[in-house]
Amino acid sequence: MNNDTICALATPAGGAIAIIRISGKEMFPILLRIFKSQSVSYETIGQLPTRSLHYGNVVFPSNEQTSSQIIDEVLVSIFKNPHSYTGEDSAEISCHGSSYIIAKILEVLIANGCRMAEPGEFTQRAFLNGKMDLSQAEAVADLIASTNKATHQIALSQLRGNFSSELSKLRNQLLEMTSLLELELDFSDHEDLEFADRDTLLELAKRIDNRITSLAHSFETGNAIKQGIPVAIVGKTNVGKSTLLNRFLHEDKAIVSSIHGTTRDVIEDNIQIHGVTFRFIDTAGLRSTDNEIEKIGIEKAYQKMHEATLILWVVDSLPNNLDIKEFKKQTESKTLIIVRNKIDLEEAPKEETISGDIDNTVYLQVSAKYNINIDRLEEVIYRAANIPAITQNDVIITSARHYHALLHAKDSIQRVIEGMQNNLSGDLLAEDLNLCIEQLGTITGGAITTEETLQNIFSHFCVGK
């Protein structure tokens, strides 16, 4: 790791207040040269408590030709190692948000021994200094990028170490299995000694497999929440699909016209319903046409139907069961919400229901033009997405890297289970166990070492007695 002392602006430009962060072994000497305060000096530096706040001025240091010049009145937060974000001596300078002041403070820091930090370098140092594991470091970026309540809760849970804790439990169980199999191999000449009860190990392996499977399955929910749950708005031409999209977005994003085939390309935008992002996709009207451009738009409409989680089928009259069943053949059993639009054209809209038993189908009457039942439709969409209530303690996977590592770990532990059921030797089982450990280790940035295995053997099984 580079031992340079680094600095960078830690807040977006343009605010009333800015925070400049410094970290590294030379932080205190540099700070003392450019920060003048009654409470911070070479004499008091050793007595300063960590996480303390100090008022003073950032200055251009004096030399033989000039006296010191004040750049800004600031507050400086002191964080001594290891009680800091990076695990190093760190400080945060809270200054006025003027771009000139920010530039001058960074300039004087660099002139006195700092260098500008690379992207993510503060968090990288926190990881390398053991302040967080790799999954927690990735959660920092997710927390900053969170755009709704759900993504915020997921990122915060991961940053607090809930996912790491789950992996740690799995790691300890795998370590126990590895240790028992190592003992079995080491004492294979003593037939009267049995360290590894295969039935017990098999049950443990199955529990590990179930938990890995559960974590991997959560990626479907996590990825949908992170990217936005795709909702395709489809139907024939001139049934009000674009009007419905505009109503959801509260703006006229899609062109609305009584001319058939007005929408020829895909239009997408996001809205939030109960803290969850839904990505609405307006598509070209489904009909037979000789227009080549419109044909391309219709092909895209079918593609978006295939990619979507939910489908809003906008109609201007209630389709019969045969039409619904034919339409559902094209939607691959996805949740279908039939939206009969334009009820404002009727003097007294009658109550209608879908007769018979058609799975995963919901029906609702609305007027997109006059905002009738749109709130109810949003509730229906939210319930149809079947998003579980998310708290800061839930573990939901949102990273494709974590997901693929879990899948590889699952393959390895399943080979262990099959091997036990077929009475394979301990050395072959240990090989797949180690592969499982390695895959889980790539998520947090750690793996089980030989020393840990030996320590576990000696501490738990009293070898030598």
Secondary structure by P-SEA (a helix, b strand, c coil): ccccccccccccccccbbbbbbbccaaaaaaaaccccccccccccccccccbbbbbcccccccccccccccccbbbbbbccccccccccbbbbbccccaaaaaaaaaaaaaacccccccaaaaaaaaaaccccaaaaaaaaaaaacccaaaaaaaaaaaacaaaaaaaaaaaaaaaaaaaaaaaaaacccccccccaaaaaaaaaaaaaaaaaaaaaaaaaaaaaaacbbbbbcccccccaaaaaaaaacccccccccccccccbbbbbccccccbbbbbbbbccccccccaaaaaaaaaaaaaaaaccbbbbcccccccaaaaaaaaaaacccbbbbbbccccccccccccccccccccbbbbbbccccccaaaaaaaaaaaaaccccccccbbbbccaaaaaaaaaaaaaaaaaaaaaaacccaaaaaaaaaaaaaaaaaaacccccaaaaaaaaaacccccc
